[in-house]
Amino acid sequence: MFDWNDLRHFVALAEAGTLSGAARKLRVDHVTVARHIAALEHSLGEILVDRLGRRWQLTDAGRHVARVADGMQAQAHALERAVRSRKAGALAKVTVSAPPAFASAFLAPRVAELTLQHPEIELTLLGAQPMISLSRQEADIAIRLTRPTEPSYVSRRIGSISYGLYARPGYVSRPPEEWRFIAYHSALDHVPEQLWLLDFANGRRIGFRSNDLLSQLAAVREGLGIAALPRFLAAADRGATALPMEQAKLSRDVYLVVHMDIRRHVAVRIVMEYIAKKLVSDFPHCEQESALHAPQELASK
């Protein structure tokens, strides 16, 4: 019999595509990943990976094992979720994933109250850009700016984030044709705030790009240009001032997302309700949904 831990390291390699990516995913060094994969190959009597210098590529046998292992891992996660959902007490570790700026500038300063009210909950806050997997238990709760389409997820709209165009005080006294802009990487040209900014720029030069909103805010302070930023991040910053807007304003809905298997877990519900309450207290005019919805429920409405 093979060691399940060896299989876990192999699955991480298959998903990440690189040895270093698998190591980051598992938070170990690449030597550890390589050792476990070699042990799995020895146990199964199959070569699963062609080692091509720095590039590791799955063999035919490796791809077959990866497909089977993915199903096994999904079942293991389902079993863990089923066990967690039956626990009646609130004592638990809860991991929340959120967009980085929302995690650091909005949630992090507000978690102290939650931990004082519920010391039995150990909270982990992840500022994660990619869509992490709740099915694989990479987090218990996700905060997203789009409603999920995964059939096993349920979601609840808890409000909206409004955006403004911000520049360093005095920046817009320059001739408008000299204005420069601060944007995301061009791969994100499809997101609403980027489209809004590009429409306002109307062909004028992008002088700086960053997918990190805190970096964009720092660039605004230094006078590098105009950026589309969430008001919760920039409104109180003395180094940034909002442009008077005549065109349509922009806001994005905020959703709490959880896997349906753990939606009734006591600690998970406590954290979700706390986040929803905090959003309302800071943005009192936002409208919230009262219940969690699955994608198929919304499609039938």
NUTI-251955 format. One record per residue (C-alpha): residue number from 1; residue in one letter; x, y, z. Coordinates in nm, 2 decimals, decimal comma. Layout:
residues N
+------+------+--------+--------+--------+
! resi ! resn !      X !      Y !      Z !
+------+------+--------+--------+--------+
!  NUM !    A !      X !      Y !      Z !
...
+------+------+--------+--------+--------+
END
This chain:
residues 301
+------+------+--------+--------+--------+
! resi ! resn !      X !      Y !      Z !
+------+------+--------+--------+--------+
!    1 !    M !   0,00 !   0,00 !   0,00 !
!    2 !    F !   0,12 !   0,35 !  -0,08 !
!    3 !    D !   0,13 !   0,63 !   0,18 !
!    4 !    W !  -0,16 !   0,88 !   0,15 !
!    5 !    N !   0,08 !   1,16 !   0,23 !
!    6 !    D !   0,29 !   1,07 !  -0,07 !
!    7 !    L !  -0,02 !   1,08 !  -0,29 !
!    8 !    R !  -0,11 !   1,42 !  -0,15 !
!    9 !    H !   0,22 !   1,56 !  -0,27 !
!   10 !    F !   0,18 !   1,41 !  -0,61 !
!   11 !    V !  -0,17 !   1,56 !  -0,65 !
!   12 !    A !  -0,03 !   1,90 !  -0,56 !
!   13 !    L !   0,23 !   1,86 !  -0,84 !
!   14 !    A !  -0,03 !   1,76 !  -1,09 !
!   15 !    E !  -0,25 !   2,06 !  -1,00 !
!   16 !    A !   0,03 !   2,32 !  -0,98 !
!   17 !    G !   0,22 !   2,19 !  -1,29 !
!   18 !    T !   0,56 !   2,27 !  -1,13 !
!   19 !    L !   0,76 !   2,14 !  -0,84 !
!   20 !    S !   0,80 !   2,49 !  -0,70 !
!   21 !    G !   0,43 !   2,55 !  -0,74 !
!   22 !    A !   0,34 !   2,23 !  -0,55 !
!   23 !    A !   0,59 !   2,33 !  -0,27 !
!   24 !    R !   0,42 !   2,67 !  -0,23 !
!   25 !    K !   0,08 !   2,51 !  -0,23 !
!   26 !    L !   0,18 !   2,27 !   0,05 !
!   27 !    R !   0,41 !   2,52 !   0,23 !
!   28 !    V !   0,71 !   2,29 !   0,22 !
!   29 !    D !   1,03 !   2,29 !   0,03 !
!   30 !    H !   1,06 !   2,14 !  -0,32 !
!   31 !    V !   1,30 !   1,87 !  -0,20 !
!   32 !    T !   1,02 !   1,74 !   0,03 !
!   33 !    V !   0,77 !   1,72 !  -0,26 !
!   34 !    A !   1,03 !   1,54 !  -0,48 !
!   35 !    R !   1,10 !   1,29 !  -0,20 !
!   36 !    H !   0,73 !   1,20 !  -0,15 !
!   37 !    I !   0,67 !   1,16 !  -0,52 !
!   38 !    A !   0,97 !   0,93 !  -0,55 !
!   39 !    A !   0,83 !   0,73 !  -0,26 !
!   40 !    L !   0,49 !   0,70 !  -0,43 !
!   41 !    E !   0,66 !   0,58 !  -0,76 !
!   42 !    H !   0,84 !   0,32 !  -0,56 !
!   43 !    S !   0,52 !   0,20 !  -0,39 !
!   44 !    L !   0,33 !   0,18 !  -0,71 !
!   45 !    G !   0,61 !   0,05 !  -0,92 !
!   46 !    E !   0,54 !   0,31 !  -1,19 !
!   47 !    I !   0,73 !   0,62 !  -1,32 !
!   48 !    L !   0,47 !   0,90 !  -1,27 !
!   49 !    V !   0,69 !   1,20 !  -1,37 !
!   50 !    D !   0,95 !   1,26 !  -1,64 !
!   51 !    R !   1,22 !   1,47 !  -1,48 !
!   52 !    L !   1,33 !   1,71 !  -1,75 !
!   53 !    G !   1,57 !   1,94 !  -1,56 !
!   54 !    R !   1,37 !   2,20 !  -1,38 !
!   55 !    R !   1,06 !   2,09 !  -1,57 !
!   56 !    W !   0,87 !   1,79 !  -1,44 !
!   57 !    Q !   0,61 !   1,64 !  -1,67 !
!   58 !    L !   0,35 !   1,37 !  -1,59 !
!   59 !    T !   0,39 !   1,04 !  -1,78 !
!   60 !    D !   0,08 !   0,86 !  -1,91 !
!   61 !    A !   0,08 !   0,66 !  -1,59 !
!   62 !    G !   0,11 !   0,98 !  -1,39 !
!   63 !    R !  -0,19 !   1,14 !  -1,57 !
!   64 !    H !  -0,40 !   0,83 !  -1,50 !
!   65 !    V !  -0,30 !   0,82 !  -1,13 !
!   66 !    A !  -0,37 !   1,20 !  -1,11 !
!   67 !    R !  -0,73 !   1,15 !  -1,25 !
!   68 !    V !  -0,80 !   0,87 !  -1,00 !
!   69 !    A !  -0,64 !   1,06 !  -0,71 !
!   70 !    D !  -0,84 !   1,37 !  -0,78 !
!   71 !    G !  -1,16 !   1,17 !  -0,73 !
!   72 !    M !  -1,02 !   1,01 !  -0,41 !
!   73 !    Q !  -0,92 !   1,35 !  -0,27 !
!   74 !    A !  -1,26 !   1,49 !  -0,35 !
!   75 !    Q !  -1,42 !   1,21 !  -0,15 !
!   76 !    A !  -1,18 !   1,26 !   0,14 !
!   77 !    H !  -1,27 !   1,63 !   0,15 !
!   78 !    A !  -1,64 !   1,54 !   0,14 !
!   79 !    L !  -1,59 !   1,31 !   0,44 !
!   80 !    E !  -1,41 !   1,58 !   0,64 !
!   81 !    R !  -1,68 !   1,83 !   0,56 !
!   82 !    A !  -1,95 !   1,58 !   0,67 !
!   83 !    V !  -1,78 !   1,52 !   1,00 !
!   84 !    R !  -1,72 !   1,89 !   1,07 !
!   85 !    S !  -2,09 !   1,98 !   0,99 !
!   86 !    R !  -2,21 !   1,73 !   1,26 !
!   87 !    K !  -2,01 !   1,90 !   1,54 !
!   88 !    A !  -2,25 !   2,10 !   1,75 !
!   89 !    G !  -2,00 !   2,33 !   1,93 !
!   90 !    A !  -1,84 !   2,64 !   1,80 !
!   91 !    L !  -1,49 !   2,54 !   1,89 !
!   92 !    A !  -1,31 !   2,53 !   1,56 !
!   93 !    K !  -1,06 !   2,68 !   1,32 !
!   94 !    V !  -1,22 !   2,89 !   1,05 !
!   95 !    T !  -1,04 !   3,02 !   0,74 !
!   96 !    V !  -1,17 !   3,32 !   0,55 !
!   97 !    S !  -1,04 !   3,41 !   0,20 !
!   98 !    A !  -1,10 !   3,76 !   0,07 !
!   99 !    P !  -0,95 !   4,00 !  -0,19 !
!  100 !    P !  -0,61 !   4,12 !  -0,05 !
!  101 !    A !  -0,71 !   4,49 !   0,00 !
!  102 !    F !  -1,05 !   4,40 !   0,16 !
!  103 !    A !  -0,87 !   4,15 !   0,39 !
!  104 !    S !  -0,60 !   4,39 !   0,51 !
!  105 !    A !  -0,78 !   4,72 !   0,51 !
!  106 !    F !  -1,14 !   4,62 !   0,60 !
!  107 !    L !  -1,15 !   4,28 !   0,77 !
!  108 !    A !  -0,82 !   4,27 !   0,96 !
!  109 !    P !  -0,89 !   4,58 !   1,17 !
!  110 !    R !  -1,23 !   4,44 !   1,27 !
!  111 !    V !  -1,15 !   4,09 !   1,37 !
!  112 !    A !  -1,04 !   4,18 !   1,73 !
!  113 !    E !  -1,40 !   4,22 !   1,84 !
!  114 !    L !  -1,49 !   3,88 !   1,70 !
!  115 !    T !  -1,21 !   3,70 !   1,88 !
!  116 !    L !  -1,30 !   3,87 !   2,20 !
!  117 !    Q !  -1,67 !   3,77 !   2,17 !
!  118 !    H !  -1,58 !   3,41 !   2,06 !
!  119 !    P !  -1,23 !   3,31 !   2,19 !
!  120 !    E !  -1,32 !   2,95 !   2,10 !
!  121 !    I !  -1,28 !   3,03 !   1,73 !
!  122 !    E !  -0,93 !   3,04 !   1,58 !
!  123 !    L !  -0,96 !   3,26 !   1,28 !
!  124 !    T !  -0,73 !   3,26 !   0,98 !
!  125 !    L !  -0,76 !   3,54 !   0,72 !
!  126 !    L !  -0,62 !   3,49 !   0,37 !
!  127 !    G !  -0,57 !   3,78 !   0,13 !
!  128 !    A !  -0,61 !   3,57 !  -0,18 !
!  129 !    Q !  -0,65 !   3,70 !  -0,54 !
!  130 !    P !  -0,72 !   3,37 !  -0,72 !
!  131 !    M !  -1,05 !   3,18 !  -0,68 !
!  132 !    I !  -0,94 !   2,94 !  -0,41 !
!  133 !    S !  -1,13 !   2,61 !  -0,38 !
!  134 !    L !  -1,38 !   2,56 !  -0,10 !
!  135 !    S !  -1,43 !   2,21 !  -0,22 !
!  136 !    R !  -1,07 !   2,13 !  -0,14 !
!  137 !    Q !  -1,10 !   2,31 !   0,20 !
!  138 !    E !  -0,84 !   2,57 !   0,10 !
!  139 !    A !  -1,08 !   2,80 !   0,30 !
!  140 !    D !  -1,41 !   2,77 !   0,48 !
!  141 !    I !  -1,56 !   3,10 !   0,38 !
!  142 !    A !  -1,48 !   3,31 !   0,07 !
!  143 !    I !  -1,56 !   3,68 !   0,01 !
!  144 !    R !  -1,60 !   3,74 !  -0,36 !
!  145 !    L !  -1,70 !   4,03 !  -0,58 !
!  146 !    T !  -1,89 !   3,80 !  -0,82 !
!  147 !    R !  -2,16 !   3,54 !  -0,73 !
!  148 !    P !  -2,02 !   3,19 !  -0,76 !
!  149 !    T !  -2,14 !   2,94 !  -1,02 !
!  150 !    E !  -2,01 !   2,62 !  -0,86 !
!  151 !    P !  -2,31 !   2,40 !  -0,79 !
!  152 !    S !  -2,18 !   2,29 !  -0,45 !
!  153 !    Y !  -2,14 !   2,64 !  -0,32 !
!  154 !    V !  -2,40 !   2,86 !  -0,16 !
!  155 !    S !  -2,38 !   3,24 !  -0,14 !
!  156 !    R !  -2,53 !   3,55 !   0,01 !
!  157 !    R !  -2,50 !   3,91 !  -0,11 !
!  158 !    I !  -2,40 !   4,11 !   0,20 !
!  159 !    G !  -2,36 !   4,46 !   0,04 !
!  160 !    S !  -2,16 !   4,65 !  -0,21 !
!  161 !    I !  -1,83 !   4,83 !  -0,24 !
!  162 !    S !  -1,83 !   5,17 !  -0,40 !
!  163 !    Y !  -1,53 !   5,30 !  -0,60 !
!  164 !    G !  -1,39 !   5,64 !  -0,68 !
!  165 !    L !  -1,12 !   5,79 !  -0,90 !
!  166 !    Y !  -0,84 !   5,91 !  -0,68 !
!  167 !    A !  -0,53 !   6,12 !  -0,73 !
!  168 !    R !  -0,27 !   6,30 !  -0,52 !
!  169 !    P !  -0,40 !   6,64 !  -0,39 !
!  170 !    G !  -0,34 !   6,90 !  -0,66 !
!  171 !    Y !  -0,28 !   6,64 !  -0,94 !
!  172 !    V !  -0,59 !   6,73 !  -1,14 !
!  173 !    S !  -0,48 !   7,10 !  -1,16 !
!  174 !    R !  -0,26 !   6,98 !  -1,45 !
!  175 !    P !  -0,40 !   7,00 !  -1,80 !
!  176 !    P !  -0,63 !   6,70 !  -1,85 !
!  177 !    E !  -0,44 !   6,58 !  -2,16 !
!  178 !    E !  -0,13 !   6,54 !  -1,93 !
!  179 !    W !  -0,31 !   6,31 !  -1,68 !
!  180 !    R !  -0,17 !   5,96 !  -1,64 !
!  181 !    F !  -0,35 !   5,66 !  -1,50 !
!  182 !    I !  -0,28 !   5,37 !  -1,26 !
!  183 !    A !  -0,44 !   5,04 !  -1,35 !
!  184 !    Y !  -0,44 !   4,67 !  -1,31 !
!  185 !    H !  -0,23 !   4,44 !  -1,54 !
!  186 !    S !  -0,39 !   4,43 !  -1,89 !
!  187 !    A !  -0,50 !   4,07 !  -1,82 !
!  188 !    L !  -0,77 !   4,23 !  -1,59 !
!  189 !    D !  -0,90 !   4,47 !  -1,85 !
!  190 !    H !  -1,24 !   4,29 !  -1,83 !
!  191 !    V !  -1,31 !   4,37 !  -1,46 !
!  192 !    P !  -1,57 !   4,65 !  -1,40 !
!  193 !    E !  -1,34 !   4,89 !  -1,22 !
!  194 !    Q !  -1,07 !   4,86 !  -1,49 !
!  195 !    L !  -1,33 !   4,91 !  -1,76 !
!  196 !    W !  -1,45 !   5,22 !  -1,57 !
!  197 !    L !  -1,10 !   5,36 !  -1,54 !
!  198 !    L !  -1,01 !   5,29 !  -1,90 !
!  199 !    D !  -1,33 !   5,46 !  -2,02 !
!  200 !    F !  -1,25 !   5,77 !  -1,82 !
!  201 !    A !  -0,89 !   5,77 !  -1,94 !
!  202 !    N !  -1,02 !   5,76 !  -2,30 !
!  203 !    G !  -0,69 !   5,66 !  -2,45 !
!  204 !    R !  -0,46 !   5,87 !  -2,22 !
!  205 !    R !  -0,15 !   5,69 !  -2,10 !
!  206 !    I !  -0,14 !   5,43 !  -1,83 !
!  207 !    G !   0,18 !   5,52 !  -1,64 !
!  208 !    F !   0,18 !   5,24 !  -1,38 !
!  209 !    R !   0,02 !   4,90 !  -1,34 !
!  210 !    S !  -0,02 !   4,68 !  -1,03 !
!  211 !    N !  -0,28 !   4,41 !  -0,93 !
!  212 !    D !  -0,22 !   4,51 !  -0,57 !
!  213 !    L !  -0,45 !   4,79 !  -0,46 !
!  214 !    L !  -0,23 !   4,90 !  -0,18 !
!  215 !    S !   0,05 !   4,95 !  -0,43 !
!  216 !    Q !  -0,19 !   5,15 !  -0,65 !
!  217 !    L !  -0,28 !   5,37 !  -0,35 !
!  218 !    A !   0,10 !   5,42 !  -0,28 !
!  219 !    A !   0,15 !   5,52 !  -0,64 !
!  220 !    V !  -0,14 !   5,77 !  -0,61 !
!  221 !    R !   0,03 !   5,93 !  -0,31 !
!  222 !    E !   0,35 !   5,97 !  -0,51 !
!  223 !    G !   0,17 !   6,15 !  -0,79 !
!  224 !    L !   0,20 !   5,88 !  -1,05 !
!  225 !    G !  -0,16 !   5,93 !  -1,17 !
!  226 !    I !  -0,53 !   5,85 !  -1,12 !
!  227 !    A !  -0,65 !   5,52 !  -1,00 !
!  228 !    A !  -0,99 !   5,36 !  -0,95 !
!  229 !    L !  -0,99 !   5,25 !  -0,58 !
!  230 !    P !  -1,25 !   5,13 !  -0,33 !
!  231 !    R !  -1,37 !   5,41 !  -0,11 !
!  232 !    F !  -1,31 !   5,21 !   0,21 !
!  233 !    L !  -0,94 !   5,20 !   0,12 !
!  234 !    A !  -0,88 !   5,55 !  -0,01 !
!  235 !    A !  -1,14 !   5,78 !   0,13 !
!  236 !    A !  -0,96 !   5,84 !   0,46 !
!  237 !    D !  -0,61 !   5,86 !   0,31 !
!  238 !    R !  -0,47 !   6,22 !   0,32 !
!  239 !    G !  -0,24 !   6,14 !   0,03 !
!  240 !    A !  -0,54 !   6,07 !  -0,20 !
!  241 !    T !  -0,83 !   6,29 !  -0,30 !
!  242 !    A !  -1,14 !   6,18 !  -0,50 !
!  243 !    L !  -1,21 !   6,34 !  -0,83 !
!  244 !    P !  -1,55 !   6,51 !  -0,86 !
!  245 !    M !  -1,74 !   6,26 !  -1,07 !
!  246 !    E !  -2,00 !   6,36 !  -1,33 !
!  247 !    Q !  -2,03 !   6,02 !  -1,50 !
!  248 !    A !  -2,20 !   5,71 !  -1,36 !
!  249 !    K !  -2,06 !   5,59 !  -1,03 !
!  250 !    L !  -1,93 !   5,24 !  -0,98 !
!  251 !    S !  -2,01 !   4,98 !  -0,71 !
!  252 !    R !  -1,96 !   4,60 !  -0,69 !
!  253 !    D !  -2,16 !   4,35 !  -0,49 !
!  254 !    V !  -1,99 !   4,16 !  -0,21 !
!  255 !    Y !  -2,08 !   3,79 !  -0,16 !
!  256 !    L !  -2,02 !   3,56 !   0,13 !
!  257 !    V !  -1,96 !   3,21 !  -0,01 !
!  258 !    V !  -1,95 !   2,87 !   0,16 !
!  259 !    H !  -1,96 !   2,51 !   0,06 !
!  260 !    M !  -2,31 !   2,37 !   0,12 !
!  261 !    D !  -2,18 !   2,08 !   0,33 !
!  262 !    I !  -2,06 !   2,32 !   0,61 !
!  263 !    R !  -2,31 !   2,60 !   0,58 !
!  264 !    R !  -2,47 !   2,50 !   0,91 !
!  265 !    H !  -2,15 !   2,46 !   1,10 !
!  266 !    V !  -2,18 !   2,67 !   1,42 !
!  267 !    A !  -1,84 !   2,85 !   1,40 !
!  268 !    V !  -1,87 !   2,91 !   1,02 !
!  269 !    R !  -2,21 !   3,07 !   1,07 !
!  270 !    I !  -2,08 !   3,29 !   1,36 !
!  271 !    V !  -1,80 !   3,42 !   1,14 !
!  272 !    M !  -2,03 !   3,48 !   0,84 !
!  273 !    E !  -2,29 !   3,67 !   1,04 !
!  274 !    Y !  -2,02 !   3,88 !   1,20 !
!  275 !    I !  -1,87 !   3,98 !   0,86 !
!  276 !    A !  -2,22 !   4,06 !   0,73 !
!  277 !    K !  -2,30 !   4,28 !   1,03 !
!  278 !    K !  -1,97 !   4,47 !   1,00 !
!  279 !    L !  -2,03 !   4,55 !   0,64 !
!  280 !    V !  -2,38 !   4,69 !   0,72 !
!  281 !    S !  -2,24 !   4,90 !   1,01 !
!  282 !    D !  -1,98 !   5,06 !   0,79 !
!  283 !    F !  -2,19 !   5,08 !   0,48 !
!  284 !    P !  -2,54 !   5,14 !   0,63 !
!  285 !    H !  -2,72 !   5,19 !   0,30 !
!  286 !    C !  -2,62 !   4,85 !   0,15 !
!  287 !    E !  -2,88 !   4,59 !   0,09 !
!  288 !    Q !  -2,83 !   4,23 !   0,21 !
!  289 !    E !  -2,99 !   3,90 !   0,12 !
!  290 !    S !  -3,13 !   3,73 !   0,42 !
!  291 !    A !  -3,04 !   3,37 !   0,32 !
!  292 !    L !  -2,78 !   3,16 !   0,14 !
!  293 !    H !  -2,86 !   3,07 !  -0,22 !
!  294 !    A !  -2,73 !   2,79 !  -0,45 !
!  295 !    P !  -2,68 !   2,88 !  -0,82 !
!  296 !    Q !  -2,96 !   2,65 !  -0,93 !
!  297 !    E !  -3,20 !   2,83 !  -0,69 !
!  298 !    L !  -3,12 !   3,16 !  -0,84 !
!  299 !    A !  -3,15 !   3,03 !  -1,20 !
!  300 !    S !  -3,50 !   2,91 !  -1,13 !
!  301 !    K !  -3,62 !   3,25 !  -1,00 !
+------+------+--------+--------+--------+
END
